[in-house]
Amino acid sequence: MTTDTGFYSIIDYTVDGPATQRELVTAFAEIQQRWVRFYPGYRSARFHISTDGTRVYNIVHWASEADYRNFVATSDTEGRMAAIREALNGLSGKAEPRMSGNPTYVVDREVGPGPQQTDA
């Protein structure tokens, strides 16, 4: 079903409660605005918070892997990482990254609405 050819970076944090979730989303949204969103191919950053108050996912959507790689190669990574460290240190609670390796993804399959499939 999908025609999405985008490229995604999924950033995952555990947090110690709903207040920290809100603080982390606010801080990371500001980082997107100050350090990321003006790069060619940037589409959006969507922040998902778990209903139990323990997780935050930041899904950054790029038009293509090439756009993401250009961002990595040409952006001020040192400045952005310093801003992330400062944001984490400024939280009233605790947030820990859960990513391992390179947290980048492409869409493989999407199932949309439709009639129930039967085994007939």
DRENNUNU-993091 format. One line per field, with one value per atom (N, C-alpha, C): residue number from 1; residue in three letters; x, y, z. Coordinates in nm, 4 decimals. Example, Ala and Ser with C-alpha at 12.3 -4.5 7.8 and 13.67 -1.06 7.14 Angstrom:
2
seq <- [1_1_1_2_2_2] $
type <- [ala_ala_ala_ser_ser_ser] $
xx <- [1.3190_1.2300_1.3200_1.2850_1.3670_1.2900] $
yy <- [-0.5690_-0.4500_-0.3300_-0.2250_-0.1060_0.0030] $
zz <- [0.7800_0.7800_0.7800_0.7080_0.7140_0.7870] $
END
This chain:
120
seq <- [1_1_1_2_2_2_3_3_3_4_4_4_5_5_5_6_6_6_7_7_7_8_8_8_9_9_9_10_10_10_11_11_11_12_12_12_13_13_13_14_14_14_15_15_15_16_16_16_17_17_17_18_18_18_19_19_19_20_20_20_21_21_21_22_22_22_23_23_23_24_24_24_25_25_25_26_26_26_27_27_27_28_28_28_29_29_29_30_30_30_31_31_31_32_32_32_33_33_33_34_34_34_35_35_35_36_36_36_37_37_37_38_38_38_39_39_39_40_40_40_41_41_41_42_42_42_43_43_43_44_44_44_45_45_45_46_46_46_47_47_47_48_48_48_49_49_49_50_50_50_51_51_51_52_52_52_53_53_53_54_54_54_55_55_55_56_56_56_57_57_57_58_58_58_59_59_59_60_60_60_61_61_61_62_62_62_63_63_63_64_64_64_65_65_65_66_66_66_67_67_67_68_68_68_69_69_69_70_70_70_71_71_71_72_72_72_73_73_73_74_74_74_75_75_75_76_76_76_77_77_77_78_78_78_79_79_79_80_80_80_81_81_81_82_82_82_83_83_83_84_84_84_85_85_85_86_86_86_87_87_87_88_88_88_89_89_89_90_90_90_91_91_91_92_92_92_93_93_93_94_94_94_95_95_95_96_96_96_97_97_97_98_98_98_99_99_99_100_100_100_101_101_101_102_102_102_103_103_103_104_104_104_105_105_105_106_106_106_107_107_107_108_108_108_109_109_109_110_110_110_111_111_111_112_112_112_113_113_113_114_114_114_115_115_115_116_116_116_117_117_117_118_118_118_119_119_119_120_120_120] $
type <- [met_met_met_thr_thr_thr_thr_thr_thr_asp_asp_asp_thr_thr_thr_gly_gly_gly_phe_phe_phe_tyr_tyr_tyr_ser_ser_ser_ile_ile_ile_ile_ile_ile_asp_asp_asp_tyr_tyr_tyr_thr_thr_thr_val_val_val_asp_asp_asp_gly_gly_gly_pro_pro_pro_ala_ala_ala_thr_thr_thr_gln_gln_gln_arg_arg_arg_glu_glu_glu_leu_leu_leu_val_val_val_thr_thr_thr_ala_ala_ala_phe_phe_phe_ala_ala_ala_glu_glu_glu_ile_ile_ile_gln_gln_gln_gln_gln_gln_arg_arg_arg_trp_trp_trp_val_val_val_arg_arg_arg_phe_phe_phe_tyr_tyr_tyr_pro_pro_pro_gly_gly_gly_tyr_tyr_tyr_arg_arg_arg_ser_ser_ser_ala_ala_ala_arg_arg_arg_phe_phe_phe_his_his_his_ile_ile_ile_ser_ser_ser_thr_thr_thr_asp_asp_asp_gly_gly_gly_thr_thr_thr_arg_arg_arg_val_val_val_tyr_tyr_tyr_asn_asn_asn_ile_ile_ile_val_val_val_his_his_his_trp_trp_trp_ala_ala_ala_ser_ser_ser_glu_glu_glu_ala_ala_ala_asp_asp_asp_tyr_tyr_tyr_arg_arg_arg_asn_asn_asn_phe_phe_phe_val_val_val_ala_ala_ala_thr_thr_thr_ser_ser_ser_asp_asp_asp_thr_thr_thr_glu_glu_glu_gly_gly_gly_arg_arg_arg_met_met_met_ala_ala_ala_ala_ala_ala_ile_ile_ile_arg_arg_arg_glu_glu_glu_ala_ala_ala_leu_leu_leu_asn_asn_asn_gly_gly_gly_leu_leu_leu_ser_ser_ser_gly_gly_gly_lys_lys_lys_ala_ala_ala_glu_glu_glu_pro_pro_pro_arg_arg_arg_met_met_met_ser_ser_ser_gly_gly_gly_asn_asn_asn_pro_pro_pro_thr_thr_thr_tyr_tyr_tyr_val_val_val_val_val_val_asp_asp_asp_arg_arg_arg_glu_glu_glu_val_val_val_gly_gly_gly_pro_pro_pro_gly_gly_gly_pro_pro_pro_gln_gln_gln_gln_gln_gln_thr_thr_thr_asp_asp_asp_ala_ala_ala] $
xx <- [0.0798_0.0000_0.0850_0.1970_0.2712_0.3492_0.3546_0.4414_0.5455_0.5565_0.6506_0.7928_0.8713_1.0112_1.1021_1.0446_1.1209_1.2212_1.2972_1.4018_1.3797_1.3977_1.3621_1.4763_1.4908_1.5769_1.4843_1.4915_1.4017_1.4844_1.4581_1.5325_1.4437_1.4944_1.4150_1.4774_1.3974_1.4433_1.3473_1.4015_1.3201_1.3274_1.2164_1.2095_1.1412_1.1516_1.0990_0.9596_0.8867_0.7487_0.6977_0.5673_0.5036_0.5634_0.6053_0.6641_0.7934_0.8750_0.9997_0.9702_0.8670_0.8268_0.8023_0.7200_0.6850_0.8088_0.8955_1.0180_1.1083_1.1221_1.2085_1.1531_1.0232_0.9623_0.9825_0.9610_0.9808_1.1253_1.2197_1.3622_1.4027_1.3586_1.3975_1.3276_1.2058_1.1398_1.2195_1.2688_1.3508_1.4808_1.5398_1.6618_1.6324_1.5192_1.4820_1.4710_1.4094_1.3891_1.5200_1.6100_1.7346_1.8443_1.8441_1.9591_1.9288_1.8024_1.7760_1.6777_1.5664_1.4533_1.4778_1.5819_1.6095_1.6978_1.7399_1.8231_1.7372_1.7918_1.7167_1.6761_1.5523_1.5022_1.4398_1.4539_1.3880_1.2376_1.1630_1.0178_0.9477_0.9871_0.9199_0.9890_0.9528_0.9878_0.8580_0.8252_0.7037_0.7464_0.6864_0.7209_0.6057_0.6371_0.5380_0.5744_0.4748_0.4993_0.4129_0.4704_0.3955_0.2902_0.1809_0.0721_0.1064_0.2085_0.2482_0.3537_0.3951_0.4889_0.6349_0.6698_0.8072_0.8909_0.8319_0.9084_0.8745_0.9745_0.9572_1.0262_0.9530_1.0099_1.0058_1.1172_1.1256_1.1514_1.0537_1.0663_1.0916_1.2149_1.2550_1.2461_1.1664_1.1379_1.2193_1.2941_1.3724_1.3158_1.3289_1.2803_1.3549_1.4835_1.5630_1.6822_1.7423_1.8641_1.9748_1.9805_2.0825_2.0672_1.9438_1.9218_1.9691_1.9374_1.9832_2.1360_2.1986_2.3449_2.4087_2.3475_2.3969_2.3894_2.2793_2.2651_2.3765_2.3999_2.5039_2.6406_2.6669_2.7983_2.8214_2.7155_2.7355_2.6869_2.6152_2.5607_2.6652_2.6373_2.7238_2.6914_2.7413_2.7119_2.7598_2.8772_2.9298_2.8383_2.7932_2.7031_2.5689_2.5151_2.3867_2.3965_2.5042_2.5213_2.5379_2.6058_2.6186_2.4807_2.3969_2.2616_2.1789_2.1970_2.1253_2.1711_2.3016_2.3526_2.2983_2.2985_2.2471_2.0989_2.0223_1.8795_1.8576_1.9336_1.9187_1.9574_2.0636_2.1063_2.0070_1.9272_1.8304_1.6964_1.6773_1.5510_1.5393_1.4174_1.3974_1.4041_1.3814_1.3873_1.4995_1.4883_1.5928_1.5444_1.6328_1.6047_1.7293_1.7111_1.8214_1.7959_1.8946_1.8757_1.8666_1.7845_1.7657_1.8138_1.8683_1.9115_2.0418_2.0569_2.1852_2.2160_2.3409_2.3769_2.3270_2.2998_2.2520_2.1000_2.0262_1.8797_1.8085_1.8399_1.7768_1.6964_1.5861_1.4900_1.4275_1.3768_1.2898_1.1612_1.0535_0.9271_0.9341_0.9052_0.9038_0.7628_0.6657_0.5278_0.4334_0.3189_0.2137_0.0828_0.0012_-0.1310_-0.2325_-0.3151_-0.4162_-0.5521_-0.6518_-0.7871_-0.8408_-0.9323_-0.9945_-1.0783_-1.1328_-1.2163_-1.1323_-1.1938_-1.1254_-1.0823_-0.9569_-0.9064_-0.9489_-0.9929_-1.0315_-0.9393_-0.9362_-0.8495_-0.9129_-1.0151_-1.0867_-1.0082] $
yy <- [-0.1187_0.0000_0.1264_0.1261_0.2502_0.2931_0.4222_0.4803_0.5679_0.5563_0.6351_0.5912_0.6828_0.6528_0.7282_0.7775_0.8561_0.7737_0.8454_0.7887_0.8435_0.7611_0.7986_0.7728_0.8644_0.8439_0.8385_0.7293_0.7114_0.7152_0.8174_0.8430_0.8037_0.7198_0.6548_0.6820_0.7358_0.7621_0.7012_0.6492_0.6154_0.7351_0.7611_0.8739_0.8293_0.9154_0.8778_0.9312_0.9736_1.0143_1.1157_1.1432_1.2340_1.3751_1.4274_1.5623_1.5641_1.4606_1.4523_1.4313_1.3539_1.3386_1.4757_1.5568_1.6889_1.7764_1.7754_1.8556_1.8100_1.6791_1.6257_1.6618_1.6480_1.6832_1.8321_1.9162_2.0604_2.0902_2.0308_2.0549_2.0026_1.8818_1.8247_1.8934_1.9437_2.0208_2.1482_2.2114_2.3311_2.2976_2.1835_2.1417_2.1212_2.0614_2.0449_2.1814_2.2764_2.4092_2.4859_2.4730_2.5489_2.4841_2.3496_2.2798_2.1944_2.1621_2.0573_2.0978_2.1568_2.1667_2.2442_2.3214_2.4031_2.3310_2.2085_2.1335_2.0781_2.0771_2.0225_1.8774_1.8464_1.7100_1.6808_1.7716_1.7526_1.7643_1.6658_1.6688_1.7020_1.6361_1.6616_1.5851_1.6237_1.5455_1.5251_1.4016_1.3690_1.3081_1.3572_1.3116_1.2278_1.1040_1.0112_0.9861_0.9981_0.9695_0.8509_0.7638_0.6471_0.6896_0.6174_0.6504_0.6191_0.5383_0.5084_0.6051_0.7028_0.8047_0.7642_0.6541_0.6031_0.6147_0.6494_0.6516_0.7740_0.8171_0.9216_0.8740_0.8779_0.8488_0.9763_1.0105_1.1225_1.0616_1.0703_1.0126_1.1275_1.1340_1.2408_1.1872_1.2556_1.2112_1.2946_1.2264_1.2888_1.2424_1.3251_1.2891_1.1681_1.1570_1.0456_1.0198_0.9054_0.8744_0.9730_1.0122_1.1088_1.2416_1.2856_1.4098_1.3952_1.2822_1.2578_1.2549_1.1839_1.1740_1.3115_1.3951_1.5312_1.6104_1.5956_1.6610_1.6161_1.4868_1.4335_1.4889_1.4944_1.5378_1.6879_1.7683_1.9134_1.9910_1.9274_2.0005_2.0137_2.0999_2.1212_2.0155_1.8951_1.7839_1.8137_1.8712_1.9013_1.9991_2.1033_2.2001_2.1388_2.0574_1.9916_1.8952_1.8174_1.7232_1.7969_1.9109_1.9922_2.0422_2.0814_2.1267_2.0123_1.8919_1.7754_1.7471_1.7494_1.7271_1.8328_1.9578_2.0664_2.0457_2.0040_1.9786_1.8665_1.7589_1.6465_1.6861_1.7646_1.8098_1.9069_1.9749_2.0713_2.0121_1.8832_1.8195_1.8075_1.8178_1.7996_1.6519_1.5642_1.4204_1.3566_1.2259_1.1486_1.0971_1.1069_1.0529_0.9800_0.8587_0.7763_0.7311_0.7463_0.6990_0.5472_0.4959_0.3514_0.3014_0.3909_0.3495_0.2711_0.1815_0.1139_0.1142_0.1280_0.1333_0.2605_0.2537_0.3680_0.3587_0.4451_0.4293_0.4878_0.4354_0.4851_0.3737_0.4143_0.3175_0.3663_0.2725_0.3001_0.2204_0.2633_0.1906_0.0682_-0.0467_-0.1708_-0.2058_-0.1842_-0.2196_-0.1377_-0.1077_-0.0379_-0.1049_-0.1279_-0.1855_-0.0781_-0.0429_0.0598_-0.0011_0.0853_0.0360_-0.0398_-0.1302_-0.2082_-0.3182_-0.4028_-0.5122_-0.6170_-0.6909_-0.7987_-0.9049_-0.9473_-1.0539_-1.1869_-1.2749_-1.4107_-1.5102_-1.6314_-1.7342_-1.8087_-1.7562_-1.8248_-1.8262] $
zz <- [0.0000_0.0000_0.0000_0.0703_0.0896_-0.0331_-0.0513_-0.1524_-0.0839_0.0464_0.1265_0.0938_0.0422_0.0134_0.1099_0.2173_0.3130_0.3915_0.4690_0.5526_0.6929_0.7942_0.9300_1.0273_1.1198_1.2348_1.3554_1.4316_1.5453_1.6730_1.7520_1.8744_1.9914_2.0792_2.1830_2.3197_2.4118_2.5485_2.6494_2.7575_2.8740_2.9678_3.0352_3.1275_3.2558_3.3574_3.4883_3.5181_3.4169_3.4409_3.3404_3.3479_3.2526_3.2496_3.3630_3.3635_3.2823_3.2989_3.2227_3.0752_3.0441_2.9037_2.8410_2.9063_2.8515_2.8372_2.9381_2.9323_2.8174_2.8011_2.6955_2.5574_2.5377_2.4095_2.3811_2.4796_2.4611_2.4230_2.4941_2.4675_2.3309_2.2946_2.1666_2.0489_2.0691_1.9633_1.9362_2.0405_2.0229_1.9492_1.9797_1.9098_1.7608_1.7286_1.5874_1.5196_1.5884_1.5311_1.5150_1.6090_1.6057_1.5238_1.5141_1.4572_1.3347_1.3068_1.2074_1.0976_1.1272_1.0354_0.9066_0.8995_0.7806_0.6789_0.7089_0.6141_0.5009_0.3780_0.2641_0.2899_0.2577_0.2737_0.4081_0.5032_0.6335_0.6126_0.6634_0.6491_0.7807_0.8895_1.0170_1.1295_1.2501_1.3686_1.4450_1.4725_1.5471_1.6788_1.7852_1.9194_1.9735_2.0081_2.0633_2.2092_2.2968_2.4388_2.4801_2.5610_2.6062_2.7077_2.7098_2.8010_2.9463_2.9686_3.1068_3.1599_3.0774_3.1229_3.1237_3.0565_3.0672_2.9400_2.8253_2.6997_2.6168_2.5389_2.4378_2.3113_2.2005_2.0692_1.9865_1.9261_1.8333_1.6965_1.6082_1.4751_1.3775_1.3279_1.2372_1.0948_1.0135_0.8771_0.7784_0.6939_0.5865_0.4535_0.3509_0.2176_0.1625_0.1950_0.1428_0.2344_0.2151_0.2902_0.2527_0.1268_0.0828_0.1571_0.1769_0.2521_0.3966_0.4576_0.5948_0.6001_0.5062_0.5040_0.4818_0.3993_0.3788_0.5096_0.5812_0.7115_0.8054_0.8140_0.9024_0.8624_0.7315_0.6827_0.6960_0.6875_0.6802_0.8020_0.8909_1.0059_1.1161_1.2102_1.3264_1.4321_1.4097_1.4999_1.6410_1.6538_1.7873_1.8613_1.7935_1.8560_1.8915_1.8004_1.8258_1.9422_1.9481_2.0590_2.1913_2.1891_2.3104_2.3541_2.2580_2.2904_2.3486_2.2966_2.3500_2.4925_2.5163_2.6526_2.7488_2.7050_2.7889_2.8189_2.7171_2.7368_2.8375_2.8246_2.9170_3.0588_3.0718_3.2047_3.2675_3.1851_3.2358_3.2746_3.2515_3.2888_3.4400_3.4911_3.6349_3.6733_3.5762_3.5996_3.5206_3.5048_3.4387_3.3033_3.2018_3.0682_3.0207_2.9706_2.9233_2.7802_2.6911_2.5534_2.5483_2.4554_2.4395_2.3040_2.2209_2.0879_2.0961_2.0019_1.9854_1.8360_1.8034_1.6616_1.5978_1.4698_1.3932_1.3830_1.4535_1.4594_1.3374_1.2176_1.0957_1.0287_0.9631_0.9116_0.7815_0.7028_0.5892_0.6110_0.5473_0.5585_0.4682_0.5233_0.4456_0.3998_0.4863_0.4523_0.5381_0.4812_0.5537_0.5211_0.6213_0.6021_0.6383_0.5423_0.5640_0.5882_0.6029_0.6267_0.5056_0.5319_0.4260_0.4872_0.4022_0.4541_0.5248_0.6130_0.6836_0.5849_0.5969_0.5098_0.5682_0.4833_0.5266_0.4591_0.5084_0.4541_0.3374_0.2809_0.1710_0.0433] $
END
